[in-house]
């Protein structure tokens, strides 16, 4: 029974991972508006730094520019991880609000988002994103900057939000 539940959970996660893409993410109006002040302080953990490095190494390996890190974007990623953990979900809820904030605060011309859940390593999450067409499109997209948050819930599972912007 445990094995069947694990397989079913794995399949559900695969479907969720493959169906997530910023191009189809819709915001909703169920939350308070995001602050429109530039956030300059963000402390990165090792998983975040490693994941961003892997994304930039991949981009450079295929002839694209490395993305510059912006703390404000990572703070918005962290806010979304906190929301997902509090609601026990993995989704793009309020993506439009995050995107609008990045347009207003940073002057972003284009915004994309990848989310993931329960990958133990940076290598595993980046591999999964690169194997998913929508996520890979964001990683390979015409962007100049990015931010990322990796947040571990009380059970030890990691939540990932990665936002890309073109400024």
SVG drawing of the C-alpha trace seen along z (x, -y; Angstrom):
<svg xmlns="http://www.w3.org/2000/svg" viewBox="-10 -52 39 54">
<polyline fill="none" stroke="black" stroke-width="0.4" points="0.0,0.0 2.9,-2.4 4.5,-1.7 1.3,-2.4 0.9,-5.7 4.5,-6.7 4.0,-5.9 0.7,-7.9 2.4,-10.8 5.3,-10.7 2.9,-10.7 0.9,-13.6 4.1,-15.6 5.2,-14.8 1.9,-16.1 2.1,-19.1 5.7,-19.9 4.9,-19.5 1.9,-21.6 3.5,-24.6 4.6,-27.4 4.6,-31.1 2.9,-31.5 -0.3,-30.0 -0.1,-31.1 -3.1,-33.1 -3.1,-35.4 -6.1,-35.6 -7.4,-38.3 -7.4,-36.4 -4.4,-38.1 -3.4,-41.5 -1.4,-43.6 2.3,-43.2 4.5,-46.0 5.9,-48.3 9.1,-49.2 12.4,-47.8 13.7,-45.1 17.5,-45.2 18.3,-42.7 18.0,-39.0 20.2,-36.3 20.8,-33.4 21.1,-29.8 23.5,-27.3 20.7,-25.6 19.6,-28.9 23.2,-29.8 23.9,-26.4 20.6,-26.3 21.2,-29.7 24.8,-28.7 23.6,-25.6 21.0,-27.6 23.7,-30.1 26.2,-27.3 23.5,-25.7 22.7,-29.0 26.4,-29.7 26.8,-26.2 24.2,-26.8 25.5,-30.3 23.1,-32.4 24.0,-35.2 24.3,-34.5 21.5,-36.0 22.2,-38.6 20.7,-38.1 18.3,-40.7 17.5,-40.5 14.0,-41.9 13.1,-39.1 14.3,-36.5 12.3,-38.1 9.2,-37.8 10.1,-34.1 10.4,-33.6 6.9,-35.2 5.5,-32.7 7.2,-29.8 5.8,-30.9 2.3,-31.0 2.7,-27.5 3.9,-26.1 1.1,-27.7 -1.5,-26.4 0.2,-23.0 0.1,-23.6 2.5,-23.9 1.1,-26.5 1.5,-29.8 -1.3,-31.6 -0.8,-35.3 1.8,-35.2 0.2,-38.2 0.6,-40.2 4.3,-39.2 4.8,-40.0 3.1,-43.4 5.2,-44.2 8.4,-43.4 7.2,-45.6 6.5,-48.5 9.5,-48.2 12.2,-47.0 10.8,-48.1 10.7,-44.5 9.5,-44.1 9.0,-40.3 8.5,-37.9 8.5,-34.1 8.3,-31.8 9.2,-28.2 8.1,-26.4 8.9,-23.0 8.5,-20.9 10.3,-18.2 13.5,-17.9 16.3,-17.1 19.2,-18.7 19.7,-21.6 20.9,-19.3 17.6,-17.3 15.4,-20.4 17.3,-21.9 17.3,-18.6 13.5,-18.3 13.0,-21.8 15.2,-21.2 13.2,-18.0 9.9,-20.0 9.3,-22.1 7.6,-25.0 10.2,-25.2 13.1,-24.8 11.6,-27.6 11.9,-29.9 15.4,-28.9 16.5,-29.4 14.3,-32.6 15.3,-36.1 15.9,-37.3 18.6,-39.4 18.0,-38.9 16.5,-36.4 15.9,-35.5 15.2,-32.3 14.1,-31.0 14.4,-27.5 12.4,-27.1 12.2,-24.0 9.0,-23.2 8.7,-21.7 8.7,-18.2 12.0,-18.8 10.5,-19.2 11.9,-21.9 9.8,-24.4 11.4,-26.2 10.3,-29.4 12.4,-30.8 11.5,-34.1 13.1,-35.4 12.9,-39.0 14.0,-41.0 14.9,-44.5"/>
</svg>
